[in-house]
Amino acid sequence: MANQINLDRSQRVDITCKRGDTFNLNLELKDDSNQPLTLGYHQTGVITDDGYSYILEVRNADTDDYDGVANGTNPDGYVLSITGVIDPFTSSPTTPSENPGLVVFSAAHTVMELLASGIYVYDIQQKIEKPGTDNDITNSTDNVIDSVETLLYGIFKIVEDVTVAV
Protein backbone atom coordinates (compact mmCIF):
# COMPACT_ATOMS: atom_id res chain seq x y z
CA MET A 1 0.00 0.00 0.00
CA ALA A 2 1.26 3.48 -0.88
CA ASN A 3 2.26 5.76 2.00
CA GLN A 4 2.45 8.89 -0.08
CA ILE A 5 0.75 10.50 -3.06
CA ASN A 6 2.51 13.38 -4.80
CA LEU A 7 0.17 15.47 -6.95
CA ASP A 8 2.87 18.04 -7.74
CA ARG A 9 3.71 17.58 -11.43
CA SER A 10 5.68 20.83 -11.73
CA GLN A 11 9.30 20.74 -12.84
CA ARG A 12 12.17 22.81 -11.47
CA VAL A 13 14.00 24.80 -14.14
CA ASP A 14 16.29 27.66 -13.10
CA ILE A 15 16.47 30.75 -15.34
CA THR A 16 19.38 33.19 -15.69
CA CYS A 17 18.99 36.42 -17.67
CA LYS A 18 20.82 39.73 -18.09
CA ARG A 19 19.62 42.93 -16.49
CA GLY A 20 18.69 45.42 -19.22
CA ASP A 21 18.45 42.80 -22.00
CA THR A 22 15.17 41.89 -23.65
CA PHE A 23 13.73 38.79 -21.96
CA ASN A 24 12.27 36.11 -24.26
CA LEU A 25 11.27 32.63 -23.11
CA ASN A 26 9.61 30.22 -25.53
CA LEU A 27 7.78 27.36 -23.86
CA GLU A 28 6.76 24.46 -26.09
CA LEU A 29 4.09 22.30 -24.45
CA LYS A 30 3.49 18.70 -25.49
CA ASP A 31 0.93 16.05 -24.58
CA ASP A 32 1.62 12.54 -23.25
CA SER A 33 2.36 11.23 -26.75
CA ASN A 34 4.97 13.99 -27.34
CA GLN A 35 2.71 15.91 -29.75
CA PRO A 36 2.24 19.72 -29.48
CA LEU A 37 -0.51 20.50 -27.00
CA THR A 38 -3.53 22.21 -28.55
CA LEU A 39 -4.11 25.24 -26.36
CA GLY A 40 -7.70 26.12 -27.25
CA TYR A 41 -9.27 28.55 -29.65
CA HIS A 42 -6.05 30.54 -30.02
CA GLN A 43 -4.61 27.55 -31.86
CA THR A 44 -7.61 25.86 -33.46
CA GLY A 45 -9.75 28.79 -34.61
CA VAL A 46 -12.80 27.27 -32.85
CA ILE A 47 -13.99 29.71 -30.18
CA THR A 48 -15.87 27.04 -28.20
CA ASP A 49 -12.65 25.18 -27.27
CA ASP A 50 -11.17 25.54 -23.80
CA GLY A 51 -9.16 28.72 -23.25
CA TYR A 52 -5.62 28.52 -21.89
CA SER A 53 -3.73 31.32 -20.20
CA TYR A 54 -0.23 31.49 -18.74
CA ILE A 55 1.56 33.75 -16.28
CA LEU A 56 5.17 33.95 -15.12
CA GLU A 57 5.67 35.69 -11.77
CA VAL A 58 9.01 36.55 -10.19
CA ARG A 59 9.16 37.36 -6.48
CA ASN A 60 11.83 38.05 -3.87
CA ALA A 61 10.78 34.90 -2.02
CA ASP A 62 8.11 32.24 -2.42
CA THR A 63 6.41 33.64 0.69
CA ASP A 64 5.98 37.13 -0.83
CA ASP A 65 2.27 36.69 -1.47
CA TYR A 66 0.24 39.84 -1.96
CA ASP A 67 -1.57 40.69 1.27
CA GLY A 68 -2.95 44.09 0.37
CA VAL A 69 0.19 45.91 1.54
CA ALA A 70 2.58 47.44 -0.99
CA ASN A 71 5.84 45.49 -1.30
CA GLY A 72 8.63 47.80 -2.40
CA THR A 73 7.72 49.54 -5.64
CA ASN A 74 5.23 46.89 -6.73
CA PRO A 75 1.87 46.84 -4.94
CA ASP A 76 1.15 43.24 -6.02
CA GLY A 77 4.20 41.78 -4.25
CA TYR A 78 6.06 40.60 -7.33
CA VAL A 79 9.26 41.80 -8.95
CA LEU A 80 8.15 40.90 -12.49
CA SER A 81 4.92 39.50 -13.94
CA ILE A 82 4.63 38.43 -17.57
CA THR A 83 1.49 37.10 -19.22
CA GLY A 84 2.31 34.36 -21.71
CA VAL A 85 1.17 34.84 -25.28
CA ILE A 86 -0.07 31.76 -27.11
CA ASP A 87 1.59 31.60 -30.52
CA PRO A 88 2.27 35.31 -31.13
CA PHE A 89 3.11 34.54 -34.77
CA THR A 90 -0.54 33.83 -35.62
CA SER A 91 -2.19 36.90 -37.12
CA SER A 92 -5.48 36.51 -35.25
CA PRO A 93 -6.59 34.59 -32.15
CA THR A 94 -9.24 32.85 -34.25
CA THR A 95 -6.81 31.83 -37.01
CA PRO A 96 -5.60 28.24 -36.52
CA SER A 97 -2.03 28.14 -35.30
CA GLU A 98 1.03 27.15 -37.27
CA ASN A 99 2.88 26.71 -33.95
CA PRO A 100 0.66 24.57 -31.71
CA GLY A 101 1.86 24.25 -28.14
CA LEU A 102 3.93 27.47 -28.21
CA VAL A 103 3.68 30.01 -25.38
CA VAL A 104 6.00 33.05 -25.37
CA PHE A 105 6.94 35.16 -22.34
CA SER A 106 8.59 38.50 -23.18
CA ALA A 107 9.69 41.61 -21.30
CA ALA A 108 11.19 44.63 -23.03
CA HIS A 109 14.68 45.79 -22.18
CA THR A 110 13.12 48.94 -20.69
CA VAL A 111 11.37 46.75 -18.11
CA MET A 112 14.38 44.53 -17.45
CA GLU A 113 16.74 47.49 -16.88
CA LEU A 114 14.60 48.59 -13.92
CA LEU A 115 15.11 45.30 -12.07
CA ALA A 116 17.97 44.90 -9.62
CA SER A 117 20.40 42.11 -10.33
CA GLY A 118 20.02 39.31 -7.81
CA ILE A 119 18.47 35.95 -7.08
CA TYR A 120 14.68 35.61 -7.03
CA VAL A 121 12.12 32.80 -7.32
CA TYR A 122 9.56 32.32 -10.09
CA ASP A 123 6.84 30.02 -11.31
CA ILE A 124 4.76 29.62 -14.45
CA GLN A 125 1.10 28.76 -14.02
CA GLN A 126 -1.39 27.46 -16.55
CA LYS A 127 -5.10 28.24 -16.22
CA ILE A 128 -7.71 26.41 -18.29
CA GLU A 129 -11.14 27.98 -18.74
CA LYS A 130 -14.19 26.29 -20.19
CA PRO A 131 -16.75 28.31 -22.17
CA GLY A 132 -19.65 29.59 -20.07
CA THR A 133 -23.35 29.41 -20.81
CA ASP A 134 -23.01 31.29 -24.11
CA ASN A 135 -20.51 28.59 -25.27
CA ASP A 136 -18.02 31.26 -26.41
CA ILE A 137 -14.61 31.25 -24.71
CA THR A 138 -13.91 34.80 -25.94
CA ASN A 139 -16.57 36.13 -23.53
CA SER A 140 -14.56 35.69 -20.34
CA THR A 141 -17.26 37.14 -18.07
CA ASP A 142 -19.13 33.85 -17.82
CA ASN A 143 -16.30 31.35 -18.37
CA VAL A 144 -15.60 28.73 -15.72
CA ILE A 145 -12.05 28.08 -14.49
CA ASP A 146 -11.55 24.35 -14.94
CA SER A 147 -8.04 23.99 -13.54
CA VAL A 148 -4.92 25.85 -12.42
CA GLU A 149 -1.54 24.12 -12.42
CA THR A 150 2.03 25.24 -11.80
CA LEU A 151 4.14 23.96 -14.71
CA LEU A 152 7.62 25.28 -13.90
CA TYR A 153 9.28 26.86 -10.89
CA GLY A 154 12.77 27.66 -9.71
CA ILE A 155 15.43 30.30 -9.26
CA PHE A 156 15.25 33.42 -11.43
CA LYS A 157 18.72 34.97 -11.49
CA ILE A 158 19.27 38.42 -12.96
CA VAL A 159 22.96 39.08 -13.64
CA GLU A 160 24.41 42.55 -14.07
CA ASP A 161 25.25 43.76 -17.59
CA VAL A 162 28.35 45.78 -18.46
CA THR A 163 26.50 48.09 -20.87
CA VAL A 164 23.79 49.85 -18.89
CA ALA A 165 22.73 52.68 -21.22
CA VAL A 166 21.38 51.93 -24.68
KEDRENMAR-153188 format. One record per atom (N, C-alpha, C): residue in one letter; z, x, y. Coordinates in steps of 0.001 Angstrom, whole numbers, plus 500000, padded with zeros to 6 digits. Last residue first. Layout:
AZXY ...
This chain:
V476734521519552256 V475317521385551934 V474547521109553201 A479505523498551662 A478781522728552682 A477304522721552341 V480403525030549543 V481110523786549847 V480411522929550894 T479792527096546931 T479133526496548091 T479776525153548373 V481602527295544768 V481539528349545784 V480920527799547068 D483767524710543594 D482415525245543764 D482447526313544865 E486349524120541183 E485927524415542552 E484523525004542551 V486226521563538709 V486357522964539079 V485778523178540475 I487919519016537294 I487035519275538420 I487270520722538836 K488214517513534198 K488511518716534972 K487451518890536055 F489656515214532450 F488571515247533423 F488895516393534376 I490484514668529081 I490743515429530299 I489480515405531158 G490026511334527720 G490286512765527656 G490632513358529001 Y488005508910525989 Y489110509280526861 Y489268510790526799 L485817506200525136 L486098507624525275 L487297507812526192 L486218503381524793 L485289504141523960 L485625505624523948 T488339500686524696 T488196502032525239 T487321502827524281 E487277497330525002 E487582498458524117 E487389499771524870 V487479493885525018 V487579495076525853 V487993496207524922 S485674490805524434 S486464491959523995 S486432493057525051 D484927488468525799 D485060488450524350 D485891489624523848 I485380486575528571 I485512487945528078 I485816487877526590 V483036484188529451 V484281484396528727 V484316485838528226 N481733482912532574 N481632483702531348 N483015483909530742 D481640481602534993 D482184480867533850 D482004481600532520 T480758483547536804 T481934482742537142 T482473481952535963 S478410484891536210 S479663485440535694 S480878484575535972 N475519484188535323 N476474483434536126 N477879483803535660 T474168485608533423 T474059486092534804 T475002485345535738 I474377484266531034 I475291485387531255 I475233485904532686 D474331480986530475 D473586481975531262 D474537483102531643 N475507478655529517 N474726479486528591 N473859480518529311 D477283477154530875 D475890476994531291 D474937477865530469 T479713477973529764 T479191476651529414 T477741476445529825 G479063481514529481 G479935480347529587 G479207479062529236 P478224484246527317 P477835483248528314 P478780482054528291 K480703486806526879 K479814485807526288 K479455484798527378 E481098490255527547 E481260488863527984 E480250487985527265 I482786493167526872 I481709492290526411 I482049490866526844 K483395496313528224 K483779494900528236 K482567494081527803 Q484562499541527642 Q483449498614527458 Q484018497201527456 Q485769502360529461 Q485978501096528765 Q484709500269528747 I486712505642529424 I485554504763529616 I485805503518528786 D489179507574531187 D488691506838530020 D487479506020530429 Y490905510614532119 Y489913509556532319 Y489803508726531046 V492986512817534058 V492684512116532803 V491684511012533119 Y492657516109535586 Y492972514685535611 Y492781514113534203 I493005519073537279 I492923518468535954 I493465517049536027 G490964520155540083 G492192520023539314 G491934519370537977 S489834519807543433 S489674520399542111 S491024520306541400 A489764516641545030 A490383517966544899 A490102518510543508 L486907515003546335 L487934515111545301 L488474516532545240 L484800515058548056 L486078514595548592 L487228514753547597 E482582515681546626 E483118516737547487 E484464516347548100 M481919513311545294 M482549514383544526 M483134515482545409 V480649511883547339 V481894511368546745 V482643512505546061 T478442513446547812 T479308513117548942 T480643512523548484 H477120513461545396 H477822514683545795 H478774514425546961 A477699510321543695 A476975511185544627 A477807512409544984 A477987509637540332 A478702509687541611 A477984510707542487 S477236507647537458 S476825508588538500 S477745508483539703 F476579506883534171 F477663506941535157 F477279508015536173 V474587504843532165 V474634505996533047 V475783505823534045 V473763504027528878 V474621503684530006 V474774504952530841 L471499502952526428 L471785503932527467 L472650503332528580 G470654501108524533 G471856501865524254 G472260502841525333 P467136501418525062 P468294500663524566 P469456501584524252 N464987501936527069 N466048502876526707 N467264502123526175 E463420499984527902 E462729501027527148 E463736502048526636 S464487496544527929 S464701497967528141 S463782498843527315 P462971493696529418 P463478494399528241 P463461495910528444 T464112492532532497 T462990493186531827 T463530493921530609 T466303491676533843 T465754490757532846 T464480491286532197 P466894493675535665 P467852493406534591 P467311492465533512 S464034495767536264 S464752494516536510 S465730494274535367 S463118498306535546 S462879497812536904 S463681496564537242 T465065500734533979 T464377499455533831 T464276498831535209 F466668502848534439 F465234503106534537 F464407501844534328 P469309502372533919 P468869502272535312 P467369502469535493 D470882501220531457 D469477501587531598 D468955501448533028 I473632500024533017 I472890499929531763 I471419500157532054 V475944501956534666 V474716501168534841 V473953501201533522 G479459501872535107 G478294502311534359 G477123501381534574 T481293502548537963 T480775501494537102 T479515501997536421 I483886504755538457 I482430504631538434 I482050503506537471 S486434506044540357 S486064504918539500 S484558504727539608 L488943508435540911 L487514508145540900 L487273506975539956 V491672508210541018 V491046509263541803 V489555508960541970 Y493555505115541276 Y492674506065540599 Y492097507080541576 G495073503267542670 G495747504196541783 G494853505190541072 D494037501662544616 D493976501155543244 D494559502133542231 P494097502942547085 P495060501872546839 P495042501336545401 N493930506326547585 N493266505227546894 N494262504136546534 T495357508330548673 T494355507721549536 T493675506536548880 G498402507661547066 G497599508633547797 G496619507923548721 N498473504549546137 N498697505839545493 N497818506857546205 A500065501580547239 A499008502581547439 A499418503906546817 V501136499222544902 V501541500194545905 V500442501246546019 G500345497703542795 G500367497047544089 G500775497977545220 D500142499363540663 D501269498433540687 D501407497731542025 Y497892500886538539 Y498042500242539840 Y499177499229539767 D499080503617536619 D498530502268536695 D498806501689538077 D499436506379535749 D499168505982537134 D498483504625537216 T499680507394533236 T500686506406533641 T500491505932535071 D497858509376532929 D497575508114532237 D498603507031532573 A497285510827536187 A497984510784534898 A497713509444534243 N495290510641538101 N496134511835538046 N496848511948536706 R492205509282536724 R493518509164537356 R494258510491537276 V489122507726536573 V489805509014536555 V491105508840537337 E487177505480534695 E488226505674535692 E488906507007535468 L484230503885534142 L484879505172533948 L485910505293535061 I483058500930532618 I483721501556533752 I484374502858533308 Y480580498509531770 Y481259499774531485 Y481887500313532756 S479544495506530109 S479803496270531319 S480691497460530968 Y477273493197528671 Y478113494376528519 Y478341495010529880 G476848489887527632 G476747490842528725 G477735491974528515 D474934488338525023 D476203488832525544 D475938489820526673 D472045486355526005 D472733487350525182 D474074487709525814 T470726484789527781 T471799484132527043 T472502485093526094 I468599486118528915 I469823486011529708 I470941485255528998 V466687488554527569 V467150487195527267 V468514487011527920 G466110491187527942 G465389490251528790 G465798488804528545 T467426493234526663 T466544492387525861 T465674491473526710 Q469044494614528395 Q468144495390527555 Q467205494539526710 H470541492824529785 H469975493946530541 H468925494678529713 Y471558491137527836 Y470348490730528546 Y469741491845529375 G472814493605525473 G472749492305526115 G471498492116526935 L472525496162524359 L473642495893525243 L473528494582526002 T472036497393521243 T471451496469522210 T472590495926523060 L472291500753520373 L472998499486520503 L472320498630521559 P470008502532518371 P470517502241519716 P471129500839519772 Q471317503238515064 Q470251502713515914 Q470816502438517301 N473182503909513130 N472659504967513991 N471437504539514812 S474391501788511950 S473252502365511229 S472511503408512080 D476313500978513781 D476755501622512537 D475619502255511739 D474697501804516972 D475418500931516048 D475757501690514764 K475238503843519927 K474505503487518704 K475360502584517822 L474752504808523284 L475554504088522305 L474693503659521126 E474822507463525353 E473910506763524457 E474733506136523338 L475465508136528602 L476142507775527364 L475174506949526530 N475236510571531005 N474466509609530223 N475170509387528897 L476521511292534040 L476891511267532635 L476081510174531959 N476571513145536932 N475739512267536106 N476168512415534657 F477528513962540136 F478039513733538785 F477119512746538080 T476613516517542365 T476348515166541886 T476817515050540441 D479297518639543468 D477999518446542803 D477843516979542409 G481879518664544465 G480775518690545416 G479395518569544805 R483199520320541693 R483507519621542935 R482309519767543876 K481721520016538520 K481910520816539733 K482209519913540922 C483395519116535424 C482333518995536416 C482695519830537638 T484135518432532092 T484305519381533186 T483117519223534125 I485779516317529814 I484664516466530751 I485046517508531807 D486511515754526361 D486898516293527663 D485654516548528511 V486911513106524332 V485860514003524803 V486283514467526189 R488187511263521711 R488525512166522807 R487344513094523074 Q487356507885521047 Q487162509300520741 Q487540510134521962 S488756504824519748 S488265505678520828 S488229507135520397 R489835503095517988 R488571503709517580 R488029504658518643 D492834502083516952 D492264502867518044 D491017503586517551 L494150500942514903 L493048500166515473 L492375500881516650 N495572501978512076 N495200502507513379 N493972501745513877 I498283501212510138 I496943500747510502 I496659501253511907 Q500342502353507499 Q499921502453508890 Q498506501903509044 N500821502262504883 N502002502263505756 N501624502184507220 A499237500492502241 A499121501265503481 A500393501130504316 M500000500836498816 M500000500000500000 M500000500884501253 
